[in-house]
Amino acid sequence: QVQLVESGGGFVQAGGSLRLSCAASRSIFTGATMGWHRQAPGKQRELVATITSDGSTNYADSVKGRFTISRDNAKNTVYLQMNSLKPEDTAVYYCNAIYWYWGQGIQVTVSS
């Protein structure tokens, strides 16, 4: 069994910040590329950010400079620090491991 559990979502005003956390099963976290995707109503699920086991990152252009992905390998946890949030960031955010295992998703709502 594998498990990915997101936390840290909620409501925030435009310009504010949130930090999402994703606690993963050790068995799949070790050595795995981790990522965050999001899906807004009526839109396709899209890449937000990824991070490899050695810390290499990539970001969607829409969040570059505002979001930071990081990981704590000792805690089997990946984070998404979201700053300068915009209403268009409103979506369900999904944690994933190696683009295969997915969390249940967590709602982020950014109000104007």
C-alpha positions in Angstrom: 0.0 0.0 0.0 1.1 3.5 -0.8 -0.3 6.7 0.7 0.0 10.4 -0.2 -1.8 12.8 2.1 -2.0 16.5 1.4 -2.6 19.2 4.0 -2.4 23.0 4.3 -5.0 24.0 1.8 -7.8 26.4 2.5 -9.0 30.0 1.9 -6.7 32.9 1.4 -7.0 36.4 0.0 -5.2 37.5 -3.2 -1.6 38.3 -2.4 -1.5 35.9 0.5 0.5 32.7 1.0 -0.2 29.1 1.8 2.1 26.1 2.2 0.9 22.7 1.1 2.4 19.6 2.5 2.3 16.0 1.2 3.3 13.2 3.4 4.2 10.1 1.4 4.8 6.4 2.2 8.5 5.8 2.6 8.4 3.0 0.2 7.7 5.2 -2.8 9.2 8.5 -1.6 12.8 7.4 -1.5 14.5 8.1 -4.8 11.2 9.3 -6.3 10.5 12.5 -8.3 7.6 14.2 -6.5 5.3 16.8 -7.9 2.2 18.9 -7.5 -0.5 19.3 -10.1 -3.7 21.3 -9.9 -7.1 21.2 -11.5 -9.6 24.1 -11.7 -13.3 23.6 -12.6 -13.7 23.1 -16.3 -9.9 22.8 -16.9 -7.5 20.0 -17.4 -5.2 18.9 -14.6 -1.9 20.8 -15.1 1.6 20.6 -13.8 2.6 23.0 -11.1 6.0 21.9 -10.0 8.2 18.8 -9.6 11.3 18.0 -7.6 13.7 15.0 -8.1 15.2 13.0 -5.3 18.4 15.1 -5.5 16.5 18.4 -5.5 16.3 19.4 -9.1 13.1 21.5 -9.7 10.9 22.7 -12.5 7.8 24.9 -12.5 5.0 25.9 -14.7 5.5 29.3 -16.2 2.3 30.5 -14.5 3.8 29.9 -11.0 7.5 30.5 -11.6 8.8 33.1 -9.1 5.8 32.7 -6.8 5.8 29.0 -5.9 8.6 27.0 -4.4 8.7 23.2 -4.2 10.9 21.5 -1.7 11.3 18.2 0.1 12.4 16.8 3.4 13.7 13.3 2.7 13.9 12.5 6.4 10.2 13.1 6.8 9.1 11.7 3.4 7.3 15.0 2.8 7.2 17.3 -0.2 6.1 21.0 0.2 4.7 23.6 -2.0 5.2 27.2 -0.7 2.7 29.4 -2.6 3.3 33.2 -2.4 1.6 36.1 -4.1 -1.5 34.0 -4.7 -3.9 35.0 -7.4 -7.6 34.1 -7.9 -6.5 32.0 -10.9 -4.5 29.8 -8.6 -7.8 28.5 -7.2 -7.9 24.8 -7.8 -7.7 21.3 -6.3 -4.0 20.6 -5.8 -2.8 17.0 -6.1 0.5 15.6 -4.8 2.1 12.8 -6.8 5.0 10.5 -6.8 6.7 9.5 -10.1 3.6 10.7 -12.0 1.9 7.5 -10.9 0.7 7.6 -7.3 -1.6 10.4 -6.5 -3.1 12.0 -3.4 -6.7 12.7 -2.9 -6.4 16.4 -3.6 -6.8 19.5 -1.5 -8.7 22.6 -2.2 -7.0 26.0 -2.5 -9.3 29.0 -2.9 -7.9 32.5 -3.5 -10.4 35.3 -3.1 -10.2 38.7 -4.8 
